[in-house]
Amino acid sequence: AQRVTQPEKLLSVFKGAPVELKCNYSYSGSPELFWYVQYSRQRLQLLLRHISRESIKGFTADLNKGETSFHLKKPFAQEEDSAMYYCALYRGSTLGRLYFGRGTQLTVWP
Amino acid sequence: NAGVTQTPKFRILKIGQSMTLQCAQDMNHNYMYWYRQDPGMGLKLIYYSVGAGITDKGEVPNGYNVSRSTTEDFPLRLELAAPSQTSVYFCASSSPGQEYGYTFGSGTRLTVV
C-alpha cells in the first residue's frame, strides 16, 4: 500500500514563480512528516520536518491532517532549488523507519 | 565529522558475481538502513537494523543480506548479482531523539551486466 503519494513526478516552474510540491499520506495515527532534498550528484539531505515548523531556504510545509497532506511551498523559486524532493512519513510504530514517496523532480528555469 | 560513509561509489558487476557494499557511521546512531533508489520509483527499503546484532527485512530484501556486528557498520551483501539489482544504493542512519531525521551516505551506483 502506498503510504506516501507524490502525484507529480516532474514539476517545472520559472525563476521567481511560486512552487508547490504535493505530498499526501496514509496514516490514521499521529504522523511525523519530512521533506528530503537531493541536489544533482549529492546525497539526500533533510530539508525540513513538520514538527519543527521551520522554514529552510524559503521553503515551508504545513501538515493538514484533515486532507492528510504535507505540501512543500516556496513563494519565489530559485534556479538552485532544482532538485529531487522526497516526502517521507514516520508512523510511530516501526522504530525509526521512514516511508518515502516516489519523489518529484523540480526544475526551475531561468 | 564524517557522518555516514559508503564505499565504493561506483561498481560494475557481472551477473552471478558477489559483492559487499560498505556503510559506516560515526554518530553512534542505533538505527541504520539500506535503500535502493530506482528512477521513478523513489526509495525502497531493503534492510534495516535497530542495533548491533538486530536486523530486519524491508520492502525488497530478496537477493540481499546484511549483518550488524557493531554499532558503526552495516554492510549489505549481494550474493548472486542480477541485472534487476542495477540501482543506486543509499545507506542511512538515525537515532531516537532526532525526530527520526535520517543522515544519508553519498550512495553507491551499481551496474550489473
Interface residues (C-beta under 8 A of the other chain):
Chain A: Q6 K9 E32 F34 Y36 Q42 R43 L44 Q45 L46 R49 I51 S52 Y86 Y90 L95 G96 R97 L98 F100 G101 R102 G103
Chain B: N30 Y31 Y33 Y35 G40 M41 G42 L43 L45 Y48 V50 G58 F90 A92 S94 S95 P96 E99 Y100 G101 Y102 F104 G105 S106 G107
